[in-house]
Structures are given as C-alpha cells and as structure tokens.
Amino acid sequence: MEKLDQLKPSSVVELGDGYASTAVNTTIYRHHGLVTRGHYQFTSFYLSENEFVVLRRDLRNDGIEIGRHHGSFNPRDVHNSISLGLDPEGFLHLSYNHHGNPLSYRRSVDPLGVKEWSDLMPMTGRWEDKVTYPCFVMWPRDAEDKEGLGRLLFLYRHWGSGQGDICLKEYDHADQSWRDVAERFVKGMEQTPWTSNAYWNHPVFDSQGNLLLSWVWRVVQTASARGDFIFNHNHGFAKSPDGRRWYTSRDVELSLPMTQVNSEIIWATTPGNTIANMASSAVDSKDHLHVAIYGSEAPGEAPQYQHIWFDGKKWRCDAISRRETSFGLLTWDVPMSRPEIIIDADDNVFFIYRCDLTEKRLAAQRLEPPDYAPPGETFLLWDQEVKNAEPIIDRIRWARDGVLSLLVQRNTQPDLLAEEDKPPEPVRIIDWQF
C-alpha cells in the first residue's frame, strides 16, 4: 500500500469515552452530528443504552459544557443516531433513537444551552409514528449567511426501507411551533407493483437560497425471479426555493409527490450495483451540485468511491478509487465508509472517508477543477485506525471558517444490531486547517 502523507491536526479536543459496540455515534446518517453557532460548537453521543450527552465546546478556549440525558435507548441499532439543529434564536433542537419509531424530539430551554431541556414532545403530530433518519435543515437567510440563521426545518423518512416517504416540517420560532411544509413529498409507499423509498444525501443550499436535495431510490422486488431482491439504483434530484415548490436541475416545476416515475434522474444505475444509501453532497462557487457516493460500476465488481457532478451542461460521474474487494449491499462490516464531501473557495473537491485503501484511517482525497480528474491527491487526516466509523463533519464551521472539524471515534459495526458489548472508546473533535 502506498504510504500517504498526513495533514497534522490543528486541534484535538478529548470528550471522554462513548458507546462503541456499533457506529451509532459516527454514522453518516447524522445531520447535524456536529454543528457551530457563534463561538460555540455542539455535538452529542451515546455513553450507553441508558445515557447520552450533549456537549458545547467554546471555540475560544476549548472549554466543554455537558448536558446529560437518561432513559432507555437503543444504540445497538446504528440507525438510532442523534441529530442536532439550531433555530434562528439559538435554541438547540434534538432528535434521536429512531428506526421506524415514534418521534423523539426535545429542544433546549435556553439559547445555546445544553443543560436544561424540554420534555419529549410532538412536532405537528402528523406522520410521526414511524420516524427514521431525523435531519435538521438550517436554511440560510441570504448568500452571506454561513450559519443557517434563516429557518429551521426537519426532514425525515416516514415508514420503512423499500416502503417509505420523505416528510418536511418547518419551525416557527416566534410561537415555538412546527407546521407541515411538505407531507410525504417524495413518495414510495403506494407504488405498484413494487414499493420503494428514497434515501437522501446530506442536503445543501446554493447561493440563491435553494435547497438542493439528491437521493438514491431503493426497491424491494418481492416477486422477482431471485426472491426478495433489494437494490439501490438511479440517483434523483430536486431543488426548492421554499420547501413547498420543487424543480428539476433545468428549472422545470415538478408535481408532488415526487416518485420514481415523475422525478428527475441525474445519473442512472442498474440494479445490483451495491450503491450506498445516505451519502453526501456539496455546492461549488458556480452553484453546481457535487454528490459523493460509493457503488460498483457493474454488478459483482468492487464498489468504488464515485463523484457525481454537474459541469454546467451535463451531469457526469467518475469512479475516483481503485478498490479490489467486492461486498453485498446489505453487508454491515464493510471495508469502506460512506464518503463526506467538502469544496473549498477555489472549487477543489475533497472526499473524506476511511477504507481498506487507507488501512481504516480517515483520509481526504482532493480532486481539482475544472475536470476533477481522478485520482488526484490523497492524504491522511488521522493516523489511527477507526475501524467501522464514518466521517461526521461540521458543515457550518467549514463554510464559515474554512476549518474542517470532525467527530472521531473508533467503533465497530459487525452487523445491523450489536450482539456483544465492546469497551467504550474515546470520542474527539479534531480540527484541520486546509
């Protein structure tokens, strides 16, 4: 294996030991798992099945304040991750412990506070009985707003894998209430002859204030020749100026709900290509979307990191790695994490990941404009193996300060559910100056 140069961290902040029997603290499902407002950076992680913490880091001196939550949680299921969001007034919102479960949601009593919290509460009460992938979306006020100070929305899946819809709610900070903006606006539950669901990548915003949402479709063919055949395929896209109206990349307004039939497919893939679900996206200075995924280029081949992007005229896709080991879609102990993606002021694209090519260490792979020709340059970020962890980045800190902050923990994911207890592992926030 080629020796990789390392970019030394500018800061390493120790947060204590956390639950490590699954990758629930560092699964890419988290949005946001690490988030900044003003002088403070917030994160959260499970300590055990009975406790998790919410932490506030003071960026001026690395001081840590901790709020503790006790109860009965299920971190043995990696889906049950914790996601954070901040409303325009600075109240912290928290959603956790979901995999087709009733909504678990609280908000802080004080702005920027982590000590005192509301009781569990509903949002609107509609479509909140089977929630998965809670995702707080912090809408910017304008192109200069890097902290998402405009509106707070909540994106999540209602129902289940291969049979689910995407819902969107909006928070009114004036009266501290939620309303349904788009009920089941990306839909797969009632499709025939096979139901489906859309797995979205981390949502992003362009400079015009549009929400850009990309996803991959999952279908379960329960009547196929091979029996139950589960596959992810066909990458979809839509953008919205307000969460209510949705458009294609060519500005054609879409009828709601969006389905596999009427939505835009920006990159088609065939069944059986081991396409990852729930990966990431970013926007460059020209408002062009870049999507980071992994998947094989043909059934049975080794999955590769792939870069889907719009060049101003057409959508393109490049495999940017040269892995040799194949695995199935429903494998959990996979040799590669799903990738994160960030773009700097010069439109350099960075894929952030850990995989067998980096000996399970976190690395960054840089692709340069205008053609982003692979493989580019790869360098280590953290010279310790993190086993099954995935990268958890602070999007606000990167956009505002140009600092890459990652929540880092070594943990395991032998299967969907942890069957044995592993010792707790240290949790850290690590910063790099690119």
N, C-alpha and C positions, 0 to 999 in steps of 0.2 A: 504494500500500500504506500502510495506517495506521501511523504512527510509534508504536513501542512504548517504554514506559518500561523502564529497566534497573534490576535489583536488583544493586547492586555486590557483588562477592565479598568475603568477609571474609578469605580466604587463597588465594594461588595458589602452588603448590609445583611447581617445574620438575623433571622426572625425566629429561630427556635425550631424544634422538631415537629414534623407533621405526619399525618397518616400516609403510609407508603405501600399498602397492600394492593392498591390499584393506582392508576394515574389520574384519579379524580381531581387532584389539586393542579395538575398540569395537562389537562386535556384541552384540545383546541376548541372544544365546544364553548369555552368561557368567553363571554363578551358582556362586560369587560371583566377580565380577571385581575387587571392591573390598570389603574386609571388616575390621572392627575387633575387637580383643580387648584390654581394659585400656587401657594408654597407647599401644598400637601399632595402626597401620593397615597392611594388606598389600595389595599388588597385583602384577600381573605383565603383561608384554607382550613380544612378539617384537621383536627387533632386525633379524633377517634369517632366511634359511632355515636357518641354522646355529647360531643363538643366540637364547635368550630369557632374560629376567631376572625374578627375584622380588625385590620391594623391601619393606622395612619402614620406615615413617615413624613417627617418635616424635612424637606429638601434642603433647608438652610444648614442643618446640623446633624441630620440622620437620626434625630430623636424619634422614638417609636411610642405610640399610644395604642392600647389594645382594648377592644371590647369583646366580651365572651358570650357565646350563645350555647345554652344547654338544652338537650332534648333527645329525641330518638331519630337518628339519621341513618342513611344507607349509603355510605361511601364505598361499600363493596361493589356497587354498580357504578361504573365510571361515568355513566350519563348524569348522575346526580350532582353535578358540579355547581359551584356558586358563582353567580354573576352579579356585577355591581353597575350602578348608573348614578349620575348626579343631575338633579334638575337645575333650572336657571338660578334658583335661590341658594343652591349649595347643599340641599338636603340629599343624603345618601340613600339610595334605594337598593334593595337586596332581594334576590330570588334564588332558591336553592332546593335541592333534594327532589328533583323531578325525573321520572321516566314513565310517562303516562299516568302521573299522579295529580290530585287536586293542587291548585296553585298554592305555593308557599311564598308569601311576599310580606316584607316589612319595610319601613323607612325610618331614618334616624329622627330623633326628637329635636336635635339641634343641627343647624347648618354646619357642615364639615365635621360633625361629631361621630364618634364610633362607640361611645359608652352606653347611651340610652337609646332604646328602640321602641317602636310601636308594637302592639300585639300583632299576631298574624291577622291579615285582613284580605278580603277580595279586592279586585280592581273594579270591574263592572258586573261580575257575576255571570257573564255570558261566555260560553266556550272555555270554561276554566276548570273543567272536571278531569281532563286528561292532558296535562301540560308536559312538554319536553323541550329542551334547548331554550331556556329563558335568555333573552338577549335585549339589553337596554341600548337604545339608539339615541345618541346625543346629537341633535340637529344643530348645526352652526347658525348664527344669526345672519352672517354675511361671509364674504370671502376672506376677511381679515380675522374672523373668529376661529381660533385654533383649539378652543376648549369645549365647543359644543354647548354654547350658552343660550341657544335659541329655544329648543323644545326637547322634551324627553318623551320617547316612545318605547313601547315594549313589543318585541317581536317574538313569536314562539310557534311551535307546532302543536296543533290540536289533534289528538288521537295518536296513531302509531305508525311504525315503519311499514312502508308499502301501502299504507291506507291512512293518509293524513293530509291536513290542510294547514296553511300558514295564516296566522291572525296578527293584527296590528292594533295596538291601543295607544292613546295619547294622554299624557298627564297635563292637567290644568293646575299650575302651581298657585294660581290666585285663590282657588277654593279647595285645593288639595284633593282633587277627584280625578278619576280616569274616565275616558269615553272610548267607545269602539270606533276606530277610524276606518278600518277595512276588515270586515268579518270574513275569514276564510277566503282571502282574495287570491291565493294560489292554491288550487284545489285538486285533490286526487281521490277523495274518499268514495265518490259515487261513480267513478269511471267504469265502463264496461268494455270488453269482457274482463279486464284486469284493473284493479285499483292501483294507485301509485301514491307517491308523495315527493315533494321537492325538498332537498337538503341545500340550504343556502350557505354561501361563503360569507365571511365577515363583511357586513355592509359598509359602504364608504360613500363619501359625498364629493361631487365635483365643485368647481369654483362658482358655478351658477346656483348652487344650493339644491341641486338634485340629489336625491337618494338613489344610489346605484346598487342594485341587488342582482347577484348572479347565483346560479344553483345547478345542481345535477338532479335528474329525475331517477327515482327508484321504482321498479316494477317487480311484483311477485307474480309470476305466471304459475298459478296453482294447477293449471290444466295442461301444462306443457308436456312434451314427449319425455322430458327428463324428470318429471315430477315437479316439485316446488323449486323453481329456478329463480333465484333472487339476483338482480343485476342493477347496477347504476349505469346510466348512459345519457347522452345528449345534454349539453350544457346550455341552460337557459339564461335569459337576461331581461330585465325591465328597469326603467328609471321613473322616478316620480318627483314632481316639484312640491308635493304636499302630503303624500301618503294616501291620497284618495284617487288621483288620476295617474295612470301608468302608461308608459310609452316604450316603443322599441328603441334600439340604438339609432334608427333612422327617423325618429320622431313621429312614428305612426301610433295614434292612441289605440290602446287595447281595451277590449270589452272584458269586464270582470264577471266571474272569476277567471284567472288565467289557468290553463290546463296544458297538457302536452300537445293538444290539437291547435290551440289558438295563440300560444305564446311564442316568442322568438327563440330559435335555437341558434346560438352563436358558434357552436362547434359540435358537430355530430360525432358520436362514437357508437360502435356496435356493442351488442350485449356480450358479456363475458370478459370485458377488458380490465377488470379489477380497478375501476375508477373510484378514488377516495371520495367520501362524502364529508361535508363540513370542513372546507379548507379556507382559503383567504383571498383577499383582493386589495388593490390599491389603485390610486389615480395619479397620473403624471401631470406635468405642468401644462399639457395640451388638453387636459380633461379626458384623456384616453384611459380606459379601464385595462388593468393587468390582473389576471387571475392566476393563482398558484395552486396546483393540484398535484396528485400523483396518480398514475394509471399506466397500464401497458398499452402498447400501440397495436397489439393483436392478442386475441385470447391465447393464454398459455405462456406468453412472453413475460419477462421480468418487468414489474412496474418501474417506471422512471418518473422523476420529477418533470412536470410539464408546465410550460409558460404559455397561457392563452392571452392574447392581447390584440387590441385594435390599433392599427397603424395609421389611421386617418382615412383609409379607403376600404380596408377589409380586415376581417378577423384572421389571426394567424395562431398557430400552435407549434411550439418547438419542444422536443424532449431535451432536457438540459443535463441529464445524468446518464451514466453508462453502467447501470447495475446488472448483475447476472443471476440473481436469485429470484425465483417466482414464488408467489403465495396466493391464496384464495381471498376473495372479497371479505368473507366473514372470519378471517384469521385475526386473532387479537394480539398475540405476541409477534408483532410484525417487525421486520428489521429496519423500518424507516418510519419516521413520524410524518404526519401531515405537515406541509410547509406553511410558514408565515411569509409575508411579503411586505417590504417597505420600499419606498422610492425617495431618493434624495433630491436636493434642489437642482442638480444637474441631470435629472432623469435617469440616473443609474438605478437599476433594479437589483434588490438584494433578496434572495430566498434564504430564509432562516429555518434550519432543520437539524435533526440528528438522524443518522442512519448507519448502516454497515460500512459505507464508504468512509465514514469519519470515526469508526470504532465507537459508535454510540455517544459521541461527543457533539455538543452543539456547535454548529458552524454556520457561516454565511457564504453564499455564492453570489458573486457580483456579475451582472450582465450589463454591457454598456450600450447606450443608444448610438445610432438610431435603429440598428438592426437587431440588437440584443442577441448576437450570435453566441451560441453555447460552445464550449463550456464556461468561458470567462475565467474568473479567478475565484478560488475557494480558500477560505482561511478559517481557522478555529476561533471560536469565541471563548469557550470554557474547556480547559484541558483536563476534564474529569468525565468519565462516562456517566450518563444519566439514565441508562437502561431503557425504559419504555416511555420516558417523559416526552412531551411535546412543547414547543415554544409558546410561552404566554407573554405577549408584548404589551407595552403601554403606548397605545396609538396617539394619545394626546401629547405625551412627553416627546415623542418623535416629531410630530407635526409642529409643536410649539418651540421646542428647544433643540431639535436635531440630536437628541440623546436617545440611544437605544437602551431601554430598560426591559429586563426580562425577569420573570418569576421562575426560579430554577430549583428543582428538587429531583433527586434520583428516586425513581419509584418503579413498580412492576405492573404488568398487565398480562398475566398468563392466559386469562380468559375474560369473558364479559363480567363475570362475578368472581370476586376473590374467594377462594376456597380455604385459604390458610392465612394466618396473620403474619405479616412481615414486620420487622422492627421499624419504628419511626425513623425518618430521615430528615436531615437539616433542610430548611427552606430558606432561600436567599433572594434578595433583589440585587441584581447585578447590572451595572451601567457600563456602556461603552460609548466613546466618542469616535464617530466615524470620520 
